[in-house]
C-alpha cells in the first residue's frame, strides 16, 4: 500500500513538472527608442505534442492621453502537433474588442466582437499556410519556421494575416545585419528582412530555436527585444530616447 502511494505521488509530481519543450519569455516593446510596454509569453506542450501559447501584452498610454492606465491584451493560441496554423486563437483587449479564430470544415472563421456588434469572416483554409499577427509579436516564432533554410534565398510565404483576416504573400530574405550587442555564439542568431504586402518592412533576428530575439518594424519604429538583450542595451536606449 505504501509503495502504491509513493508511486502515485511520483506520477503526480512528474505530471506537475513542465515539459522540456515548454517555453517562457518576456519581451520589451520600444517605440522611437522609448520603452512603451512588455509582452510575456508562456508556451506549454502536452504529451501529444500540441502546444498552447498564452501571452499578455501591457502597453502604456500615449503621452497626450488623459487616462494613463495601461492597455492590456491577452491571447491564447493552440497549435496542433506538426502544424504551424493554430486550431484556435483568442485575442482579448481591455478596450472591449475581441477576436476568435478557429478552423472548422475546411474554413478559417474569424469572429470580431465589440460592444455593439459581431462580425464574422470566413475564407478557405490551406493546411500548409501559417498565421502571423503584427500585434501579437510572438506569433512570428511559428511563422518563420515556414521559411525553408535548405533552399535559402528569397521566399514568398502565403500567410493568413491578423487582424485583417486576409491572405497575403510575405517576402522573406536572409540578411547579414550583425549588431555588436548580438555577439552570442551560443544563440546562433539568424537575421531576415521581411516585406509584408509591399507596405511594411521588418528586420527580424531569431535564435537557434527560431525564437524571437529582436524585431524592428520600420515606419512606426517599433522594436520588440528579448528582455535579457534589452537589459544589456537599456542605458543606450534611455540616452537616445532623451535626445529625440
Secondary structure, 3 states (H helix, E strand, C coil): CHHHHHHHHHHHHHHHCCCCCCEEEEEEEEECCEEEEEEEEEEEECCCCCEEEEEEEEECCCCCCCCCCCEEEEEEEEECCCCCCCCEEEEEECCCEEEEEEEECCEEEEEEECCCCEEEEEEECCCCCEEEECCCHHHHHHHHHHCCCCCCCCEEEEEEEECCCEEEEEEEEEECCCCHHHCCCCCCCEEEEEEECCCEEEEEEECCCCCEEEEEECCCCEEEEEHHHHHHHHHHHHHHHHHC
